[in-house]
Amino acid sequence: MNKVDTRTSTRLRQWAAGLLPVEAAVEIVLRAFGGRFADPALPWVRLDGDITWLDPDSVREHAAVLSGGERRLLFVVASLLDERPLDVVDIVTGLDRQNLHLVLAAFAHAGGSHTATALEHVNGTVRFSTPGALVPWPDSPTVGRSSSAPAAHT
């Protein structure tokens, strides 16, 4: 299993910070397949000075030659990055359980489920609460973080 270098993961998270779909895409790249798709040597990981970012067009172009599960996961990444439509049925039916959990967590994150505020009515009192992510990020030792949301929103 690959280990994502801290500098790359930090820079990708900084680039994505505040843009929920982009944060979700970055988390997939960092967490899936041992983080090997976050390798700066790959064509979709772009380095511009101190900024590291992901190029969705390059993801789509180069993912076409990968295995079915890898390709599906990277198409989700590209769709989250540039907001192009995605055939979700094709994607989710071709993923294993681990990667399906990752994609569901990414969709929940992109939709803001971790930032949602709920009203609770308890004994005639109204309280606000934050119930947490609808689907939490799976544990991922490759990025040195538990199942919590990305750093910008913890």
BAZA-293899 format. One line per field, with one value per residue (C-alpha): x, z, y; residue number from 1. Coordinates in nm, 3 decimals, padded with zeros to 5 digits. Layout:
X = c(X ...) $
Z = c(Z ...) $
Y = c(Y ...) $
pos = c(NUM ...) $
***
This chain:
X = c(00.000 00.136 00.168 00.073 00.349 00.239 00.347 00.132 -00.171 -00.140 -00.107 -00.400 -00.619 -00.514 -00.600 -00.943 -01.028 -01.373 -01.500 -01.691 -01.700 -01.329 -01.248 -01.440 -01.247 -00.915 -01.011 -01.093 -00.756 -00.575 -00.766 -00.836 -00.598 -00.345 -00.321 -00.132 -00.345 -00.207 00.147 00.290 00.442 00.093 -00.027 -00.338 -00.147 -00.026 00.241 00.242 00.488 00.353 00.012 -00.071 -00.399 -00.589 -00.670 -01.009 -00.950 -00.625 -00.795 -01.055 -00.799 -00.560 -00.815 -00.948 -00.660 -00.702 -00.905 -01.282 -01.287 -00.999 -01.154 -01.494 -01.343 -01.137 -01.440 -01.612 -01.308 -01.319 -01.694 -01.659 -01.377 -01.554 -01.919 -01.986 -02.273 -02.192 -02.379 -02.402 -02.569 -02.275 -02.030 -02.178 -02.263 -01.900 -01.731 -01.627 -01.762 -01.460 -01.460 -01.839 -01.816 -01.553 -01.772 -02.081 -01.880 -01.754 -02.107 -02.225 -01.931 -01.984 -02.348 -02.247 -02.389 -02.111 -02.195 -02.572 -02.752 -03.059 -03.332 -03.417 -03.735 -03.679 -03.938 -04.064 -03.714 -03.563 -03.193 -02.955 -02.724 -02.478 -02.547 -02.224 -02.167 -02.445 -02.178 -01.847 -01.513 -01.379 -01.068 -00.762 -00.414 -00.261 -00.349 -00.289 -00.643 -00.940 -01.290 -01.336 -01.399 -01.103 -00.892 -01.059 -01.388 -01.298) $
Z = c(00.000 -00.094 00.153 00.034 00.110 00.363 00.150 -00.145 00.069 00.256 -00.065 -00.233 00.074 00.087 -00.281 -00.229 00.104 00.112 -00.211 -00.091 -00.419 -00.477 -00.118 -00.177 -00.498 -00.323 -00.040 -00.287 -00.458 -00.124 00.026 -00.262 -00.363 -00.096 -00.222 -00.536 -00.751 -00.560 -00.678 -00.813 -01.104 -01.243 -01.524 -01.339 -01.029 -01.129 -00.947 -00.999 -00.757 -00.409 -00.540 -00.611 -00.790 -00.987 -01.357 -01.433 -01.810 -01.753 -01.500 -01.760 -02.038 -01.843 -01.637 -01.952 -01.952 -01.589 -01.440 -01.415 -01.045 -01.073 -01.380 -01.211 -00.901 -01.103 -01.312 -00.985 -00.899 -01.235 -01.209 -00.861 -00.983 -01.284 -01.205 -01.523 -01.508 -01.413 -01.464 -01.096 -01.163 -01.376 -01.115 -00.800 -00.953 -01.052 -00.721 -00.440 -00.091 00.027 -00.274 -00.270 00.090 -00.020 -00.306 -00.083 00.175 -00.103 -00.230 00.126 00.181 -00.151 -00.053 00.278 00.504 00.759 00.791 00.822 01.123 01.259 01.485 01.775 01.976 02.323 02.599 02.434 02.388 02.046 02.014 01.721 01.665 01.405 01.347 01.157 00.813 00.659 00.546 00.730 00.558 00.605 00.815 00.600 00.744 00.418 00.493 00.866 00.957 01.103 00.954 01.018 00.749 00.576 00.785 00.668 00.820 01.136) $
Y = c(00.000 00.341 00.622 00.970 01.216 01.476 01.769 01.662 01.583 01.914 02.115 01.939 01.998 02.365 02.408 02.250 02.416 02.571 02.411 02.105 01.908 01.974 01.875 01.551 01.482 01.539 01.305 01.028 01.072 01.069 00.776 00.536 00.260 00.351 00.707 00.611 00.843 01.143 01.081 01.408 01.213 01.143 01.370 01.495 01.610 01.955 02.154 02.530 02.686 02.621 02.513 02.150 02.085 01.821 01.857 01.694 01.670 01.485 01.256 01.156 01.115 00.895 00.700 00.534 00.283 00.174 -00.112 -00.075 00.014 00.259 00.421 00.456 00.613 00.860 00.955 01.047 01.260 01.438 01.496 01.646 01.871 02.019 01.948 01.751 01.500 01.144 00.816 00.725 00.389 00.274 00.402 00.250 -00.087 -00.139 -00.055 -00.283 -00.214 -00.013 00.222 00.251 00.376 00.626 00.754 00.780 00.975 01.203 01.266 01.339 01.575 01.752 01.803 01.959 01.689 01.742 02.112 02.067 02.209 02.037 02.166 01.940 01.974 01.832 01.887 02.204 02.344 02.404 02.333 02.345 02.052 01.937 01.568 01.506 01.362 01.158 00.910 00.959 00.919 00.568 00.527 00.568 00.513 00.636 00.997 00.996 01.091 00.909 00.907 01.277 01.534 01.702 01.939 02.259 02.148 01.956) $
pos = c(1 2 3 4 5 6 7 8 9 10 11 12 13 14 15 16 17 18 19 20 21 22 23 24 25 26 27 28 29 30 31 32 33 34 35 36 37 38 39 40 41 42 43 44 45 46 47 48 49 50 51 52 53 54 55 56 57 58 59 60 61 62 63 64 65 66 67 68 69 70 71 72 73 74 75 76 77 78 79 80 81 82 83 84 85 86 87 88 89 90 91 92 93 94 95 96 97 98 99 100 101 102 103 104 105 106 107 108 109 110 111 112 113 114 115 116 117 118 119 120 121 122 123 124 125 126 127 128 129 130 131 132 133 134 135 136 137 138 139 140 141 142 143 144 145 146 147 148 149 150 151 152 153 154) $
***
